[in-house]
Amino acid sequence: MLAGILVMSFGSFARVNRFLSREELSTDEFYQLYYESSGLPKDQVIEVLNFLAIELHIPAALLRPTDRFTEELEPKGLFFENAFDGLIMELNCLLTEKGLTHIPDIKNIDEYIRCTIEHRAKE
């Protein structure tokens, strides 16, 4: 049990360590820099960003729209595949509610945010 906790803690630290050289951005700064001119609602962008941060175990202040799921955000270690399971499940549920059966190929945080908000809006 303790070994599992240590591996999870080390793996989480190793993942976050990739981002430590980045300047931290508040959620308002994140929105202003990357989405203000997009027309996407600020509250929804921040909500999806915070959801991603929780699922990925990486502070929202360190995430960027260009972070790729297969590169910068790639799970390291045995226990981190689950981080992506929650993201895929959330998006799958949303798209299924909309009658879609195919999950688009989401490569980075920007695509995840846009896809989630776009399909929420189609109610």
C-alpha positions in Angstrom: 0.0 0.0 0.0 2.7 2.5 1.0 4.7 1.6 -2.1 1.6 2.4 -4.3 1.2 5.7 -2.6 4.9 6.5 -3.0 4.7 5.6 -6.7 1.6 7.7 -7.2 3.2 10.6 -5.4 6.4 10.4 -7.3 4.6 9.9 -10.6 2.4 13.0 -9.9 5.5 15.0 -8.8 7.4 13.9 -12.0 4.4 15.0 -14.1 4.0 18.4 -12.5 7.8 18.8 -12.5 7.6 19.1 -16.3 5.6 22.3 -15.9 7.5 24.0 -13.0 9.5 26.3 -15.3 6.2 27.9 -16.5 4.9 31.1 -15.3 1.7 30.5 -13.3 -1.4 32.1 -14.8 -4.6 32.9 -13.0 -7.8 31.6 -14.7 -8.6 35.1 -15.7 -5.1 35.5 -17.3 -5.5 32.2 -19.0 -8.9 33.3 -20.5 -7.6 36.7 -21.5 -4.5 35.4 -23.2 -6.0 32.5 -25.0 -9.8 32.7 -25.3 -11.0 36.3 -24.9 -11.3 36.9 -28.6 -12.7 33.4 -29.3 -16.3 34.2 -28.2 -16.3 31.2 -25.8 -18.0 32.0 -22.5 -15.4 32.8 -19.8 -17.1 30.8 -17.1 -17.3 27.7 -19.3 -13.6 27.9 -20.4 -12.6 28.2 -16.7 -14.9 25.4 -15.7 -13.4 23.0 -18.3 -9.9 24.1 -17.4 -10.4 23.4 -13.7 -12.0 20.0 -14.6 -8.9 19.2 -16.6 -6.6 20.3 -13.8 -8.4 18.0 -11.3 -8.4 15.0 -13.7 -4.8 15.4 -14.7 -3.5 16.3 -11.2 -1.8 19.3 -12.5 -2.5 22.8 -11.3 -4.7 24.9 -13.7 -2.2 27.7 -13.4 0.4 25.6 -15.2 -1.7 24.3 -18.0 -1.8 25.8 -21.5 -4.1 25.2 -24.5 -1.2 23.7 -26.6 -0.4 21.0 -24.0 -0.8 17.7 -25.9 -2.3 14.6 -24.3 0.3 12.4 -25.9 3.3 14.6 -25.1 3.3 17.1 -22.3 0.3 15.5 -20.5 1.2 11.9 -21.1 0.6 9.8 -18.1 3.8 8.5 -16.5 3.7 5.6 -14.2 1.2 2.8 -13.5 -1.6 4.8 -11.9 -2.0 7.7 -14.2 -3.9 6.1 -17.1 -7.0 6.8 -14.9 -6.5 10.5 -15.4 -7.5 10.2 -19.0 -10.3 7.8 -18.3 -12.2 10.5 -16.5 -11.7 13.0 -19.4 -12.7 10.5 -22.0 -15.8 9.4 -20.0 -16.9 13.0 -19.5 -16.6 13.8 -23.2 -18.2 10.5 -24.2 -21.2 11.2 -22.0 -21.6 14.7 -23.3 -21.4 13.5 -27.0 -23.7 10.6 -26.4 -26.3 12.9 -24.9 -26.1 14.9 -28.2 -26.6 11.7 -30.2 -23.0 11.4 -31.5 -21.4 8.0 -31.4 -17.8 9.0 -32.4 -15.5 10.8 -30.0 -13.3 13.2 -32.1 -9.6 12.9 -32.0 -8.7 15.4 -29.2 -5.0 16.2 -29.3 -4.6 19.0 -26.8 -6.3 21.1 -24.1 -7.6 23.7 -26.5 -9.4 21.0 -28.6 -10.9 19.5 -25.4 -12.1 22.9 -24.2 -13.6 23.8 -27.6 -15.2 20.4 -28.2 -16.8 20.4 -24.7 -18.2 23.9 -24.9 -19.3 23.5 -28.5 -21.3 20.4 -27.6 -22.7 21.8 -24.4 -24.1 24.7 -26.5 -26.0 22.4 -28.8 -28.8 21.9 -26.4 
